[in-house]
Structure formats: C-alpha cells, structure tokens
Amino acid sequence: YTWQETAKKALNALAQPLPAASNDKPRLAIFAPDPAGYSSIGRITQLMHPTLSRYFKIDYYLEKTREGNTFSRPCYLAEIANIYPSSYFNAKRYADYDAVLYHLGNSEYHLDTIKNALHLPGFIITHDLNLTNVFEGVLGRFAYMEPQRLAAERTLDELLKTTKTSRLTSLVNASLGAITHSKYAAEAVSEIDQHGSLPILSTQLPTAVPKLDRVNLEGRFKLGFGGIINPVKGVSLVDQIINSDDLRQVDIHIFGIPLMSPAELDRLQSLPNVTVETNLSDFAFESRLSAMDAIVNYRPQYNGESSQTVIDALRYGVVPIVRRIGWFDELPDDCVEKVDSEDEVLAAVTRLVTKADYLKQKKQAAKQYAVDTYGYERYADQLQKFIIDNYSNAKTPNGKLAAAIRAGAKKSDLLKQLKG
C-alpha cells in the first residue's frame, strides 16, 4: 500500500496492448433531438450511447431547436461519437448504414426525422402516438410539407377512424419496424399497420438505479410536480392540494421546463408551501426529484406516451400518482398510486401522507421495480436483437425499397419496387 507500488502497477497495466476494436458491428444511423435542447428524448439518446455503442457503430443526426427556445443542457455526445446535422442525411448516406433509427416525437425537434422516415425506410421509436402538433404546426410552418400532403394525412386518419394514434399512420407503414415503450403503444401501432406484418418491439425506456436510499431529514412530506410545467401534466391540481385541510403540512415543489405563462408561474410561487424552480440543470432536476416522497403526474389528456419523469421517480423510490390509462396503468399497483379522476388525486396524496408504513412499502416496491425493469443493458440488448432480426428483411415492401435504395436504384426503379 505505497504510492510507488500503485504507480508501478498502473504503468504496467497501461503498457499492455489494448484489445483490437471490433470492426464487425453493424453501422447504425440515429436521428434524435440535440441533447442540448429541452427534449428529454435527446437526453435519453445521450445517456444510451455508452451501452448502445457496444452493439453498433453509431453516427448521430441531430435536430436543433428552430423556434429559439433558450433552454440548454450540457451535450458531450460530440466528444464520444460522430454527430452530424440532421439536414446532412440523404439516400447516399442512407446506403452507408445497415440500419437507421428514427426517434419520433411531437415537437420541433423531429422535422428532418419525419421527412427521412417517410421515404428512407428505417426503424421508428414511437415516443408519442399523437403527432398532431408537429404535423399541423411546425412541418408546414418550416415548409417541410405542403398543405395538400398534410390534408392527406388528416384524411387517412379519418378513413381509418384512428382512436389511439394521430398523424402516425404513414410513418408506421413506411418503416421496417417499430419500437414502442408500452403494450398500449404496441397495440396502437399494430392497429394502423396496413400490411399486418410489421415487426413491433415492446420494451421499456432505460434508466439506472442508485444503490443508496435518500433519507428525509426534515420530516415534512414533499410532493413534486416535475418535468414539463403545464396544466396538462397535472399542475392544475396544486390549488386543490394546498386548500385541503388534511394536507397543510405538505411542501409542494414544482420544477422543470415552464410551458405556461410567467404570470401563472408567479402566482403559483406566491402560494403557501409552494416552491417553483425552472430551467434546472439535469443534476439539479435529479436532486429535486430524488428528494420527493411522491410526485403527481396526472395526465388529463393521454397520447400514448410513457413518462421519463415517472421512470426516474421510480428509480429513486419516489411514489408516482398517475392516471389509470395506457402505459401508466401497466405499472404495478404496489409501486404507484393510480386514480381515475383529478378528484381522486387528493385522496391518493392523503393516503401517502397519513399512512407511513403504506408509503414505505410503496417506495421500496418502486425502486425494486426500476431495478428489475429499466436497465440500459436490457434495453440495448433487446434493441440490437430486434434490429438485427429485421434490418435485412427483403420480403416486405419496405424491405425491398430499402434494398433498392442501398443498391443505388434510380427513381423509376424505386417506383417499381413500391408498386411490387
């Protein structure tokens, strides 16, 4: 145990030849939001890279904000991987990859992703089932789609009488396969698959679980509203909670990205026992979240999404209060509080506040469920097997089209492939 001995062993280890890098990994192009932006999909993409890069040689095509949002988080992806602007992608580059992965979301960060996913077949990850906002808004505003094409997508939904999805049908039917994050989303995608043979993987978004438990030294119950600060995420319930006689000793913490008026944020901050914090760093956000006893993530409107904030809450042993619908209803009853209406949220909070043993059991179950379900290795392994099993499938129309594009076929030949 001397510094000299430690240094000698370290130098001997460094002098050993490094193992040769594997050159037989498939090449994968990934379309995703810029991790520096407010989209949580970009953050997940960055966190996934160390694990996913064990399976693939990855190039990233990133989309930046187009509407001037000033939120920013540290982005180190350029230091550990090849990144390109999403606008650089074309059919020639497409031919250089074994597969392309498109992260689909309902925001300004997915315009090039949608454009390329519609005509260069790849694998789609459906973070949202309702793409109305991006189709009816920014795609047209930034001249990615003509009004007639947007109207055609709208008509397609009307003809198919879609109920679980919106503006997603063309993207699903142009893909080689779909990755979903719930059984609900997998069923929704299968309902709009017009060929009836689309490969679909249903898995769970990844996270990592800390080994140490957080200890609340203050004693007061902490209730959080974290993530996107907006009435559609449950913030509208704050007034009801603070006006409840049974919940006077609850501290409410609202933290995340504000998507509501500054005046309303100021009003919330002025309420007793309410703290509002906006545009936090990832570290600060995680610190606030881990300090909560429970979080409210009630969705008055549900678009088939899963919630990264809820997943992160589970990994810290924080109990989520959620609406009994879709992915949220698929979570085990022993680690979340499920309600059917906003009126039931108050009762759920009261149960957690007044029943200490009940709260303790929920918190332990939440963390254990995260350990068992949300590992990065598990997600990457499932993704790799799914892509490898399906990327060279030339039996489907989209598979034939992909093979033709990679072979450098002319436009007339591609049209023949489509008709075939």
Buried (B, 14 or more C-beta within 10 A) or exposed (E): EEEEEEEEEEEEEEEEEEEEEEEEBBEBBBBBBBBBBBBBBBBBBBBBBEBBBEBBBBBBBBBBBEEEBEBEBEBEBEEEBEBEEBEEBEBEBBEEBBBBBBBBBBBBBBBBBBBBBBEBBBBBBBBBBBBBBBBBBBBBEEEBBEEEBBEEBBEBBEEEEBEBBBBBBBBBBBBBBBBBBBEBBBBBBBBBBEEEEBBBBBBBBBBBBEEEEBEEEEEEBBBBBBBBBBEBBBBBBBEBBBEBEEBEEBBBBBBBBBBBEEEBBEBBEEBEBBBBBBBBEBEEBBEBBBBBBBBBBBBEEBBBBBBBBBBBBBBBBBBBBBBBBBBBBBBBEEBBBBBEEBEBBBEBBBBBBEEEEEBEBBBBBBBBBBBEBBBBEBBBBBBBEBBBEBBBBEEBBBBBBBBBBBEEBEEEEBEEBEEE
